């Protein structure tokens, strides 16, 4: 039964709501790459070895991946604004803990807490669907979806700049300050969505999914360091397989599961999620490999020997393309539909990587190649939330988008592991040191092009949408599950 309020609640400013949510999305996405430029300096700063330093990147990605489906489900059940405030507050606490800790363990704990923050991005996308007029949903969603790439790209130059002039602790203080300002803005500007999904939270499903995801990502991200046949890697892989084997049938039996696999198996949702996984794989290669190309010594014959700071600044034009093409994507979606726009974005991404195989001779050519890749990424990312929301009940928009965002994150994790393996095995000898060869980067770009071409092939089979992407109230099909409060 659907309980509707006696009157339509007053709408907030569409521009103000979109601006606050997109700024928040950019800042929380930035947490994923906040310390990446400092990994080579952290062993000296914190008196640890390099392997421990990489945990300060890995732990944030792990927590983020585990938190996305859980926070998204809780948002559908208990309130989207509430869960966004919790996620942002956790990021602030984590930033302060890392800033004042002064040693490895507190910084590790702080980075783990920061990892909860990106889980608010799919929730924010659902808020935009709930609150904005239908004609503004596509543009706002495109920009909000792009923040995942914008924030990650901005983290590279920003961290290097702040570290160089203010010290490593200031990176976390800046994060805490920005988070506090946005927390106030979220509390003042964002209304609590009236759409709720009643029922009991699936605690067992959440535990099993967390174990499965964290074990899988550990095996993927640390397998190269531990050894792919080592005891730790095999234990992580087996734990993941067993956890998923228990979790899948459990989700099918429950009336209110952690993830509604029947909805996720719908053809438009399933195929869009597969595309998200492949595009996530391709997107991360551009961010990681490009920086390595720019900083590696020119003694290799192809490197450019730039500092971390300058290399990060060279990535700025690419991140700006994510912003520039969000409104372009929205206009494309309005004109030709989300499915065809996704095909165009994936095609641009694939062709850009083919071009990147050959654009290695100078810094401007590398920057141009990176810009072309992010153009395709921006167009593809803009479409996926709309395709998802056009195919699921309004009561499941946050959790459905959370799963899509999670699969993009899994794609980036797998990409990172593959890139690391290639850069450490396809090498050349330079003054007694094994450094990545040009062939390693060309293989990476070729694999990314292949992933993007496969994504286009999958996107072709996504059905054309026949229903509106944004209904202001639950449809009759959702009356058994939706409760509208307020």
Beta strands, then each sheet from edge to edge (+ up, - down):
strand 1: 195-197
strand 2: 427-430
strand 3: 433-436
strand 4: 482-484
sheet 1: 1+ 4-
sheet 2: 2+ 3-
end
